[in-house]
Amino acid sequence: MTSTSRKLAEEYVRLGGRRLANIDDNIISVRSWDKDTPEAEAFWKEKILTLSEIDRHQVEVHLPSISDR
């Protein structure tokens, strides 16, 4: 079963999202060196930024990792 947070992260990436997760000592941050597609940017603003901090972090851990870059 896929969690809601994983589905949101997968949809964001499918739409052309370029943000990468950085998890260090259980601190989650998101980095972006490349610009998102307009669709991914709109999705991020409408579906992910509107989440509570805890729920947003749950989405962020499912993004591709900086260490995989």
N, CA, C and O atoms as a GROMACS GRO file, in nm:
protein
  276
    1MET      N    1   0.084  -0.118   0.000
    1MET     CA    2   0.000   0.000   0.000
    1MET      C    3   0.089   0.125   0.000
    1MET      O    4   0.184   0.136   0.078
    2THR      N    5   0.057   0.217  -0.087
    2THR     CA    6   0.135   0.340  -0.098
    2THR      C    7   0.069   0.449  -0.015
    2THR      O    8  -0.052   0.471  -0.024
    3SER      N    9   0.149   0.517   0.065
    3SER     CA   10   0.098   0.622   0.152
    3SER      C   11   0.064   0.746   0.071
    3SER      O   12   0.112   0.764  -0.041
    4THR      N   13  -0.019   0.830   0.128
    4THR     CA   14  -0.056   0.956   0.064
    4THR      C   15   0.067   1.042   0.040
    4THR      O   16   0.079   1.105  -0.066
    5SER      N   17   0.158   1.046   0.137
    5SER     CA   18   0.278   1.128   0.122
    5SER      C   19   0.364   1.078   0.007
    5SER      O   20   0.420   1.158  -0.068
    6ARG      N   21   0.375   0.949  -0.008
    6ARG     CA   22   0.453   0.892  -0.119
    6ARG      C   23   0.386   0.924  -0.252
    6ARG      O   24   0.454   0.958  -0.348
    7LYS      N   25   0.254   0.913  -0.258
    7LYS     CA   26   0.182   0.945  -0.382
    7LYS      C   27   0.202   1.090  -0.421
    7LYS      O   28   0.220   1.120  -0.539
    8LEU      N   29   0.198   1.181  -0.324
    8LEU     CA   30   0.220   1.322  -0.354
    8LEU      C   31   0.361   1.345  -0.408
    8LEU      O   32   0.378   1.418  -0.505
    9ALA      N   33   0.461   1.284  -0.346
    9ALA     CA   34   0.599   1.299  -0.392
    9ALA      C   35   0.616   1.241  -0.533
    9ALA      O   36   0.682   1.302  -0.617
   10GLU      N   37   0.558   1.127  -0.558
   10GLU     CA   38   0.568   1.065  -0.690
   10GLU      C   39   0.501   1.150  -0.797
   10GLU      O   40   0.553   1.164  -0.908
   11GLU      N   41   0.386   1.206  -0.766
   11GLU     CA   42   0.316   1.291  -0.863
   11GLU      C   43   0.396   1.418  -0.891
   11GLU      O   44   0.406   1.461  -1.006
   12TYR      N   45   0.453   1.477  -0.789
   12TYR     CA   46   0.537   1.595  -0.805
   12TYR      C   47   0.654   1.565  -0.900
   12TYR      O   48   0.680   1.642  -0.992
   13VAL      N   49   0.722   1.454  -0.878
   13VAL     CA   50   0.835   1.416  -0.964
   13VAL      C   51   0.785   1.385  -1.105
   13VAL      O   52   0.849   1.424  -1.202
   14ARG      N   53   0.674   1.316  -1.117
   14ARG     CA   54   0.619   1.283  -1.248
   14ARG      C   55   0.588   1.408  -1.329
   14ARG      O   56   0.603   1.410  -1.451
   15LEU      N   57   0.545   1.514  -1.259
   15LEU     CA   58   0.513   1.640  -1.326
   15LEU      C   59   0.638   1.721  -1.364
   15LEU      O   60   0.628   1.827  -1.426
   16GLY      N   61   0.754   1.672  -1.326
   16GLY     CA   62   0.879   1.740  -1.362
   16GLY      C   63   0.943   1.814  -1.246
   16GLY      O   64   1.025   1.903  -1.267
   17GLY      N   65   0.906   1.776  -1.124
   17GLY     CA   66   0.965   1.838  -1.006
   17GLY      C   67   1.111   1.802  -0.992
   17GLY      O   68   1.151   1.688  -1.017
   18ARG      N   69   1.192   1.900  -0.953
   18ARG     CA   70   1.337   1.881  -0.945
   18ARG      C   71   1.393   1.894  -0.803
   18ARG      O   72   1.513   1.880  -0.784
   19ARG      N   73   1.309   1.920  -0.705
   19ARG     CA   74   1.360   1.935  -0.569
   19ARG      C   75   1.415   1.801  -0.521
   19ARG      O   76   1.363   1.694  -0.555
   20LEU      N   77   1.521   1.808  -0.439
   20LEU     CA   78   1.584   1.690  -0.384
   20LEU      C   79   1.583   1.697  -0.232
   20LEU      O   80   1.596   1.804  -0.174
   21ALA      N   81   1.566   1.582  -0.170
   21ALA     CA   82   1.564   1.575  -0.024
   21ALA      C   83   1.707   1.566   0.030
   21ALA      O   84   1.792   1.497  -0.025
   22ASN      N   85   1.728   1.636   0.139
   22ASN     CA   86   1.855   1.628   0.213
   22ASN      C   87   1.818   1.593   0.356
   22ASN      O   88   1.757   1.674   0.426
   23ILE      N   89   1.855   1.474   0.399
   23ILE     CA   90   1.824   1.429   0.534
   23ILE      C   91   1.956   1.406   0.606
   23ILE      O   92   2.034   1.318   0.570
   24ASP      N   93   1.980   1.487   0.708
   24ASP     CA   94   2.105   1.480   0.782
   24ASP      C   95   2.074   1.489   0.931
   24ASP      O   96   2.016   1.588   0.977
   25ASP      N   97   2.111   1.387   1.004
   25ASP     CA   98   2.082   1.381   1.147
   25ASP      C   99   1.934   1.402   1.176
   25ASP      O  100   1.896   1.474   1.269
   26ASN      N  101   1.851   1.339   1.096
   26ASN     CA  102   1.705   1.346   1.108
   26ASN      C  103   1.647   1.485   1.083
   26ASN      O  104   1.532   1.511   1.118
   27ILE      N  105   1.726   1.574   1.025
   27ILE     CA  106   1.676   1.705   0.985
   27ILE      C  107   1.652   1.700   0.835
   27ILE      O  108   1.742   1.667   0.757
   28ILE      N  109   1.530   1.732   0.796
   28ILE     CA  110   1.490   1.723   0.655
   28ILE      C  111   1.488   1.861   0.594
   28ILE      O  112   1.428   1.954   0.648
   29SER      N  113   1.554   1.873   0.480
   29SER     CA  114   1.545   1.997   0.404
   29SER      C  115   1.535   1.960   0.256
   29SER      O  116   1.564   1.847   0.216
   30VAL      N  117   1.493   2.056   0.177
   30VAL     CA  118   1.477   2.034   0.034
   30VAL      C  119   1.564   2.134  -0.039
   30VAL      O  120   1.566   2.253  -0.006
   31ARG      N  121   1.636   2.085  -0.138
   31ARG     CA  122   1.723   2.170  -0.219
   31ARG      C  123   1.679   2.160  -0.365
   31ARG      O  124   1.624   2.058  -0.409
   32SER      N  125   1.704   2.267  -0.437
   32SER     CA  126   1.670   2.267  -0.579
   32SER      C  127   1.773   2.348  -0.655
   32SER      O  128   1.791   2.467  -0.630
   33TRP      N  129   1.841   2.283  -0.749
   33TRP     CA  130   1.937   2.351  -0.834
   33TRP      C  131   1.877   2.376  -0.973
   33TRP      O  132   1.917   2.469  -1.043
   34ASP      N  133   1.783   2.292  -1.010
   34ASP     CA  134   1.718   2.303  -1.140
   34ASP      C  135   1.574   2.347  -1.122
   34ASP      O  136   1.510   2.314  -1.022
   35LYS      N  137   1.524   2.422  -1.217
   35LYS     CA  138   1.388   2.476  -1.209
   35LYS      C  139   1.284   2.367  -1.236
   35LYS      O  140   1.301   2.284  -1.326
   36ASP      N  141   1.176   2.368  -1.156
   36ASP     CA  142   1.064   2.279  -1.179
   36ASP      C  143   0.990   2.319  -1.306
   36ASP      O  144   0.998   2.433  -1.351
   37THR      N  145   0.919   2.224  -1.364
   37THR     CA  146   0.828   2.259  -1.472
   37THR      C  147   0.715   2.342  -1.410
   37THR      O  148   0.693   2.333  -1.289
   38PRO      N  149   0.645   2.421  -1.488
   38PRO     CA  150   0.533   2.499  -1.433
   38PRO      C  151   0.429   2.411  -1.364
   38PRO      O  152   0.373   2.451  -1.262
   39GLU      N  153   0.403   2.294  -1.419
   39GLU     CA  154   0.304   2.202  -1.359
   39GLU      C  155   0.351   2.153  -1.222
   39GLU      O  156   0.273   2.149  -1.127
   40ALA      N  157   0.478   2.117  -1.213
   40ALA     CA  158   0.532   2.069  -1.085
   40ALA      C  159   0.534   2.182  -0.982
   40ALA      O  160   0.503   2.160  -0.865
   41GLU      N  161   0.572   2.302  -1.025
   41GLU     CA  162   0.575   2.417  -0.933
   41GLU      C  163   0.436   2.446  -0.878
   41GLU      O  164   0.420   2.470  -0.758
   42ALA      N  165   0.336   2.444  -0.965
   42ALA     CA  166   0.198   2.468  -0.921
   42ALA      C  167   0.152   2.357  -0.825
   42ALA      O  168   0.087   2.386  -0.725
   43PHE      N  169   0.185   2.232  -0.857
   43PHE     CA  170   0.149   2.120  -0.770
   43PHE      C  171   0.213   2.136  -0.633
   43PHE      O  172   0.147   2.115  -0.531
   44TRP      N  173   0.341   2.173  -0.631
   44TRP     CA  174   0.412   2.192  -0.503
   44TRP      C  175   0.342   2.298  -0.419
   44TRP      O  176   0.318   2.278  -0.300
   45LYS      N  177   0.310   2.411  -0.481
   45LYS     CA  178   0.247   2.520  -0.408
   45LYS      C  179   0.107   2.486  -0.360
   45LYS      O  180   0.068   2.524  -0.250
   46GLU      N  181   0.031   2.416  -0.441
   46GLU     CA  182  -0.110   2.388  -0.409
   46GLU      C  183  -0.128   2.266  -0.319
   46GLU      O  184  -0.216   2.264  -0.233
   47LYS      N  185  -0.046   2.164  -0.338
   47LYS     CA  186  -0.069   2.037  -0.268
   47LYS      C  187   0.029   2.008  -0.155
   47LYS      O  188  -0.006   1.938  -0.060
   48ILE      N  189   0.150   2.060  -0.164
   48ILE     CA  190   0.252   2.023  -0.065
   48ILE      C  191   0.280   2.137   0.034
   48ILE      O  192   0.285   2.114   0.154
   49LEU      N  193   0.298   2.258  -0.016
   49LEU     CA  194   0.322   2.370   0.075
   49LEU      C  195   0.205   2.399   0.168
   49LEU      O  196   0.223   2.460   0.274
   50THR      N  197   0.088   2.356   0.131
   50THR     CA  198  -0.030   2.380   0.214
   50THR      C  199  -0.044   2.278   0.328
   50THR      O  200  -0.130   2.294   0.415
   51LEU      N  201   0.039   2.176   0.328
   51LEU     CA  202   0.036   2.074   0.433
   51LEU      C  203   0.098   2.128   0.561
   51LEU      O  204   0.174   2.225   0.559
   52SER      N  205   0.066   2.064   0.672
   52SER     CA  206   0.134   2.097   0.797
   52SER      C  207   0.282   2.062   0.782
   52SER      O  208   0.319   1.985   0.693
   53GLU      N  209   0.366   2.118   0.867
   53GLU     CA  210   0.509   2.092   0.859
   53GLU      C  211   0.540   1.943   0.868
   53GLU      O  212   0.624   1.891   0.794
   54ILE      N  213   0.473   1.874   0.958
   54ILE     CA  214   0.496   1.730   0.976
   54ILE      C  215   0.457   1.654   0.850
   54ILE      O  216   0.532   1.568   0.804
   55ASP      N  217   0.339   1.684   0.794
   55ASP     CA  218   0.295   1.616   0.673
   55ASP      C  219   0.384   1.650   0.554
   55ASP      O  220   0.413   1.564   0.470
   56ARG      N  221   0.428   1.775   0.546
   56ARG     CA  222   0.518   1.815   0.437
   56ARG      C  223   0.650   1.738   0.446
   56ARG      O  224   0.702   1.694   0.344
   57HIS      N  225   0.704   1.723   0.566
   57HIS     CA  226   0.827   1.646   0.582
   57HIS      C  227   0.807   1.500   0.541
   57HIS      O  228   0.899   1.437   0.488
   58GLN      N  229   0.689   1.447   0.565
   58GLN     CA  230   0.661   1.310   0.522
   58GLN      C  231   0.665   1.297   0.370
   58GLN      O  232   0.708   1.194   0.318
   59VAL      N  233   0.623   1.400   0.300
   59VAL     CA  234   0.632   1.401   0.153
   59VAL      C  235   0.779   1.415   0.112
   59VAL      O  236   0.826   1.343   0.024
   60GLU      N  237   0.849   1.505   0.176
   60GLU     CA  238   0.987   1.535   0.139
   60GLU      C  239   1.080   1.414   0.150
   60GLU      O  240   1.173   1.401   0.071
   61VAL      N  241   1.055   1.326   0.246
   61VAL     CA  242   1.143   1.209   0.260
   61VAL      C  243   1.128   1.113   0.142
   61VAL      O  244   1.213   1.026   0.122
   62HIS      N  245   1.021   1.127   0.065
   62HIS     CA  246   0.999   1.041  -0.052
   62HIS      C  247   1.053   1.102  -0.181
   62HIS      O  248   1.045   1.039  -0.287
   63LEU      N  249   1.107   1.222  -0.174
   63LEU     CA  250   1.168   1.283  -0.292
   63LEU      C  251   1.302   1.216  -0.319
   63LEU      O  252   1.361   1.155  -0.229
   64PRO      N  253   1.350   1.226  -0.442
   64PRO     CA  254   1.486   1.175  -0.468
   64PRO      C  255   1.585   1.243  -0.373
   64PRO      O  256   1.567   1.359  -0.335
   65SER      N  257   1.688   1.170  -0.335
   65SER     CA  258   1.783   1.220  -0.237
   65SER      C  259   1.902   1.287  -0.302
   65SER      O  260   1.947   1.248  -0.410
   66ILE      N  261   1.952   1.390  -0.236
   66ILE     CA  262   2.075   1.456  -0.283
   66ILE      C  263   2.188   1.355  -0.291
   66ILE      O  264   2.270   1.363  -0.383
   67SER      N  265   2.195   1.262  -0.199
   67SER     CA  266   2.303   1.164  -0.198
   67SER      C  267   2.298   1.071  -0.318
   67SER      O  268   2.398   1.008  -0.351
   68ASP      N  269   2.182   1.061  -0.386
   68ASP     CA  270   2.169   0.978  -0.505
   68ASP      C  271   2.210   1.052  -0.631
   68ASP      O  272   2.218   0.993  -0.739
   69ARG      N  273   2.234   1.180  -0.617
   69ARG     CA  274   2.262   1.265  -0.734
   69ARG      C  275   2.396   1.237  -0.792
   69ARG      O  276   2.434   1.300  -0.891
   0.00000   0.00000   0.00000
